[in-house]
Amino acid sequence: MTTTHSAQTPGEDRAVAVIGLGAMGGAMAASLHGTGWTVRGFDPSPDARRAVEENGIETVTELSAVAGTPYVLLSLPSARIVEQTVPTLLEAGGTTAIVDTSTSEPATSRTLAAQAAERGIAFVDAPVSGGRAGAAAGSLTAFVGGTGAAVEAATPLLQALTGGASEHIGDPGSGNVVKLLNNALAAAHLVAAGEALEVAVAHGVDPAIAAASISRASGASWALSAMYPDWVLSGTYDSGFALGLMARDAALACDIASSAERGPALFEHASDQWQEALERLGPSADFTEIARVVAPSLTDPAPRDTETDL
């Protein structure tokens, strides 16, 4: 069920360290700062730190400088970096909860949740969906994995990030599972929608009209109703989410399926197409540029770079 949390009371400590200040982390830091949280940020990139400093947010150059902050928000590019980061945060006392919004791996979250619990610190995996716009507005959807006690401890920060749209999926790691499945479906939808619109064009049908018509019927998907009209057919390719990250997530979804002795043929086929796009376009291309591979008649000829969020 979706958990709607009560607003934070004035007496609660609203200090948060945001680790990872890329497109998503930077937007979440700005949103928290704008709603009255005391925010300090860390990122190894000077450019990323400067970008959030322009919004009046204090940054530090060493991760250890924010250890012990009551709340910690992670927005990192991989499970390996999450594994490298959390031990430093656990060394200092004073932290109530660590909320990992990264698209990480279930086994990593289970291990870190157990390590944090030994220190009396809550750790929840809470990968998010909603993009930069949702991060900036505090209206993300979070897929939350953790014990009941850990999720309760993390509630003030989850509330601030999602406005109440946080789903407690189950035990540690379960949020990662559902987020990877969400992204695998989005990856497959983008491929399928591109192929469908390519056929429409071949028959002389305007792809924008085809996408709008199908979006009102049983074949609807966000790929057709928003992604293709807003970012592909417009030629902007500016979602802010990197193709390399979606290719990674599609592959990870296949990995967790294999670890559970499942073989989702459609996911695997879609993942292969994402790997082809990654090889052809590079990791920093916008993820909507998959259309250049699966639906070339819809796209302009020259790929462009876009930022890769941390």
C-alpha positions as CSV (number, residue, x, y, z in Angstrom):
1,M,0.0,0.0,0.0
2,T,1.1,3.6,-0.5
3,T,2.1,5.2,2.7
4,T,1.0,8.8,3.3
5,H,3.1,10.3,6.1
6,S,2.2,13.2,8.4
7,A,4.0,16.4,8.1
8,Q,7.2,16.8,10.0
9,T,6.8,18.6,13.4
10,P,8.8,21.7,14.1
11,G,10.9,19.9,16.8
12,E,12.3,17.3,14.4
13,D,15.9,17.7,13.2
14,R,15.8,18.6,9.5
15,A,19.5,18.3,8.7
16,V,20.4,16.2,5.7
17,A,23.6,15.3,3.9
18,V,23.1,14.7,0.2
19,I,25.8,12.5,-1.3
20,G,25.9,12.7,-5.1
21,L,25.0,16.0,-6.6
22,G,24.3,15.1,-10.2
23,A,21.1,15.8,-12.1
24,M,18.9,13.9,-9.6
25,G,20.9,14.5,-6.4
26,G,21.3,18.2,-7.1
27,A,17.6,18.6,-7.8
28,M,16.7,16.8,-4.6
29,A,19.2,18.9,-2.6
30,A,17.6,22.1,-4.0
31,S,14.1,20.9,-3.2
32,L,15.0,20.0,0.4
33,H,16.8,23.3,0.8
34,G,13.8,25.1,-0.5
35,T,11.5,23.5,2.0
36,G,13.5,24.4,5.1
37,W,15.9,21.5,5.5
38,T,19.5,22.3,6.4
39,V,21.4,20.7,3.5
40,R,25.1,20.0,3.0
41,G,26.2,18.2,-0.1
42,F,29.2,16.1,-1.1
43,D,30.3,15.1,-4.6
44,P,33.9,14.4,-5.8
45,S,33.2,16.6,-8.8
46,P,33.9,20.3,-8.3
47,D,31.5,21.2,-11.1
48,A,28.7,19.3,-9.3
49,R,29.5,21.1,-6.0
50,R,29.5,24.5,-7.7
51,A,26.2,23.9,-9.3
52,V,24.4,23.3,-6.0
53,E,26.3,26.1,-4.3
54,E,24.7,28.5,-6.7
55,N,21.4,27.5,-5.0
56,G,22.8,28.5,-1.6
57,I,23.6,25.0,-0.5
58,E,26.8,24.3,1.5
59,T,29.1,21.6,0.1
60,V,32.1,19.8,1.5
61,T,35.1,18.2,-0.2
62,E,35.5,15.2,2.0
63,L,32.8,12.6,2.6
64,S,33.8,12.2,6.3
65,A,32.8,15.8,6.8
66,V,29.1,14.9,6.6
67,A,29.3,11.6,8.6
68,G,27.0,11.9,11.6
69,T,24.4,14.1,9.9
70,P,20.9,13.1,11.2
71,Y,19.6,12.2,7.7
72,V,21.7,11.1,4.7
73,L,20.4,10.9,1.2
74,L,22.4,8.9,-1.4
75,S,22.1,9.5,-5.1
76,L,24.9,7.5,-6.7
77,P,25.6,5.9,-10.0
78,S,26.1,2.3,-9.0
79,A,25.9,-0.3,-6.2
80,R,29.7,-0.4,-6.1
81,I,29.9,3.3,-5.2
82,V,27.2,2.9,-2.6
83,E,29.2,0.0,-1.0
84,Q,32.3,2.3,-0.9
85,T,30.4,5.2,0.6
86,V,28.3,3.8,3.4
87,P,31.0,2.5,5.7
88,T,32.4,6.0,6.1
89,L,28.9,7.3,7.0
90,L,28.6,4.5,9.6
91,E,31.8,5.4,11.4
92,A,30.3,8.5,13.1
93,G,27.4,8.5,15.6
94,G,24.4,10.8,15.3
95,T,22.8,9.5,12.0
96,T,19.2,8.4,12.3
97,A,18.6,7.2,8.8
98,I,20.3,6.7,5.4
99,V,18.0,6.7,2.4
100,D,19.6,5.3,-0.7
101,T,17.7,6.6,-3.8
102,S,20.3,5.1,-6.1
103,T,19.3,2.4,-8.5
104,S,21.4,-0.1,-6.6
105,E,21.3,-3.9,-6.3
106,P,19.2,-6.0,-3.8
107,A,22.1,-7.9,-2.3
108,T,24.0,-4.7,-1.7
109,S,21.1,-3.1,0.1
110,R,20.5,-6.2,2.3
111,T,24.2,-6.2,3.4
112,L,24.3,-2.5,4.1
113,A,21.0,-2.5,6.0
114,A,22.4,-5.2,8.3
115,Q,25.6,-3.3,8.8
116,A,23.7,-0.1,9.6
117,A,21.4,-1.9,12.0
118,E,24.4,-3.1,14.0
119,R,25.3,0.6,14.5
120,G,21.7,1.6,15.4
121,I,21.2,3.4,12.1
122,A,18.3,2.9,9.7
123,F,19.1,2.1,6.1
124,V,16.4,1.9,3.5
125,D,16.7,1.3,-0.3
126,A,14.4,3.9,-1.8
127,P,15.1,4.2,-5.6
128,V,13.0,6.8,-7.1
129,S,11.1,7.5,-10.3
130,G,9.9,10.9,-11.6
131,G,13.0,12.4,-13.1
132,R,14.5,15.9,-12.5
133,A,11.1,17.5,-12.5
134,G,9.8,15.2,-9.8
135,A,13.0,15.7,-7.8
136,A,12.8,19.5,-7.9
137,A,9.1,19.5,-7.0
138,G,9.4,16.9,-4.1
139,S,6.9,14.7,-5.9
140,L,9.0,11.6,-6.7
141,T,7.7,8.1,-6.4
142,A,9.9,6.0,-4.1
143,F,10.1,2.2,-4.0
144,V,11.1,1.5,-0.4
145,G,12.7,-1.6,1.0
146,G,13.6,-2.0,4.6
147,T,12.4,-3.1,8.0
148,G,9.3,-1.4,9.4
149,A,11.5,0.3,12.0
150,A,14.0,1.5,9.4
151,V,11.2,2.9,7.2
152,E,9.6,4.7,10.1
153,A,12.9,6.3,11.0
154,A,13.4,7.4,7.4
155,T,9.8,8.8,7.1
156,P,10.6,12.5,7.5
157,L,13.0,12.4,4.6
158,L,10.8,10.1,2.4
159,Q,7.9,12.5,3.0
160,A,10.0,15.5,1.9
161,L,11.1,13.7,-1.3
162,T,7.8,12.2,-2.3
163,G,5.0,14.2,-0.7
164,G,3.7,10.9,0.7
165,A,4.1,8.8,-2.5
166,S,6.5,6.3,-1.0
167,E,5.6,2.6,-1.3
168,H,7.0,0.3,1.4
169,I,7.6,-2.7,-0.8
170,G,9.0,-5.1,1.8
171,D,12.3,-6.2,3.3
172,P,15.7,-4.6,2.5
173,G,16.5,-4.9,-1.2
174,S,12.9,-5.2,-2.3
175,G,12.8,-1.6,-3.3
176,N,15.7,-2.2,-5.7
177,V,13.9,-5.2,-7.2
178,V,10.8,-3.3,-8.0
179,K,12.7,-0.2,-9.3
180,L,14.7,-2.4,-11.7
181,L,11.6,-4.1,-12.9
182,N,10.0,-0.6,-13.4
183,N,13.0,0.5,-15.5
184,A,13.1,-2.8,-17.5
185,L,9.5,-2.2,-18.4
186,A,10.2,1.4,-19.4
187,A,13.2,0.1,-21.5
188,A,11.0,-2.5,-23.2
189,H,8.2,0.1,-23.8
190,L,10.6,2.5,-25.4
191,V,11.8,-0.2,-27.8
192,A,8.2,-1.4,-28.6
193,A,6.8,2.1,-29.0
194,G,9.6,3.0,-31.4
195,E,9.0,-0.1,-33.5
196,A,5.3,0.6,-33.6
197,L,5.7,4.2,-34.7
198,E,8.3,3.1,-37.3
199,V,5.6,0.9,-38.8
200,A,3.1,3.8,-38.7
201,V,5.5,6.0,-40.6
202,A,6.0,3.3,-43.2
203,H,2.3,3.3,-43.9
204,G,2.2,7.1,-44.2
205,V,0.7,7.7,-40.8
206,D,1.9,10.8,-38.8
207,P,3.7,9.3,-35.8
208,A,2.5,12.0,-33.4
209,I,-1.1,11.2,-34.3
210,A,-0.5,7.5,-34.0
211,A,1.1,8.0,-30.6
212,A,-1.8,10.2,-29.3
213,S,-4.5,7.8,-30.7
214,I,-2.9,4.7,-29.1
215,S,-2.4,6.5,-25.8
216,R,-6.2,6.8,-25.5
217,A,-6.6,3.0,-26.0
218,S,-5.4,-0.3,-24.6
219,G,-1.9,-0.1,-26.1
220,A,-1.1,3.0,-24.0
221,S,2.2,3.5,-22.3
222,W,4.2,6.5,-20.9
223,A,6.6,5.9,-23.7
224,L,3.9,6.7,-26.3
225,S,2.0,9.4,-24.3
226,A,5.1,11.4,-23.1
227,M,8.5,10.1,-24.0
228,Y,8.2,10.0,-27.8
229,P,6.1,13.1,-28.2
230,D,8.1,15.2,-25.7
231,W,11.7,14.1,-26.4
232,V,11.9,12.1,-29.6
233,L,9.4,13.5,-32.1
234,S,10.3,17.0,-30.8
235,G,14.0,16.2,-31.5
236,T,15.1,17.5,-28.1
237,Y,16.3,14.3,-26.4
238,D,16.6,16.2,-23.2
239,S,15.1,14.0,-20.5
240,G,18.3,14.3,-18.4
241,F,18.6,10.5,-17.9
242,A,21.5,9.0,-19.6
243,L,21.3,6.0,-22.1
244,G,24.2,4.4,-20.2
245,L,22.1,4.3,-17.0
246,M,19.1,2.7,-18.7
247,A,21.2,0.1,-20.4
248,R,22.7,-0.7,-17.1
249,D,19.3,-1.0,-15.4
250,A,17.9,-3.2,-18.2
251,A,20.9,-5.6,-17.8
252,L,20.6,-5.6,-14.0
253,A,16.9,-6.5,-14.3
254,C,17.9,-9.5,-16.4
255,D,20.6,-10.4,-13.8
256,I,18.1,-10.4,-10.9
257,A,15.8,-12.5,-12.9
258,S,18.6,-15.0,-13.6
259,S,19.5,-15.1,-9.9
260,A,15.9,-16.2,-9.2
261,E,16.1,-18.8,-12.0
262,R,13.8,-16.9,-14.2
263,G,14.4,-16.1,-17.9
264,P,12.3,-13.2,-19.1
265,A,12.8,-13.5,-22.9
266,L,11.3,-10.1,-23.7
267,F,13.4,-8.2,-21.1
268,E,16.5,-10.0,-22.5
269,H,15.7,-9.0,-26.1
270,A,15.1,-5.4,-25.1
271,S,18.3,-5.3,-23.0
272,D,20.2,-6.5,-26.1
273,Q,18.9,-3.6,-28.1
274,W,19.9,-1.2,-25.3
275,Q,23.4,-2.6,-25.3
276,E,23.5,-2.1,-29.1
277,A,22.4,1.5,-28.6
278,L,25.0,2.0,-25.9
279,E,27.8,0.8,-28.3
280,R,26.6,3.0,-31.1
281,L,25.6,6.2,-29.2
282,G,27.7,6.1,-26.1
283,P,26.7,6.3,-22.4
284,S,26.1,10.0,-22.2
285,A,23.5,10.1,-25.0
286,D,20.0,10.8,-23.6
287,F,18.1,7.5,-23.0
288,T,15.3,8.5,-25.3
289,E,17.9,8.3,-28.1
290,I,17.3,4.6,-28.2
291,A,14.8,5.7,-30.9
292,R,17.8,6.3,-33.2
293,V,18.5,2.6,-33.1
294,V,14.9,1.1,-33.1
295,A,13.1,3.8,-35.1
296,P,15.5,5.7,-37.2
297,S,12.8,7.1,-39.5
298,L,11.6,9.2,-36.5
299,T,14.9,10.7,-35.6
300,D,17.2,13.4,-36.9
301,P,20.6,12.2,-38.2
302,A,23.0,13.5,-35.6
303,P,23.1,12.2,-32.0
304,R,23.9,14.8,-29.3
305,D,25.5,14.4,-25.8
306,T,23.5,14.9,-22.7
307,E,24.5,14.9,-19.0
308,T,24.8,11.7,-17.1
309,D,23.3,12.1,-13.6
310,L,25.1,10.8,-10.6
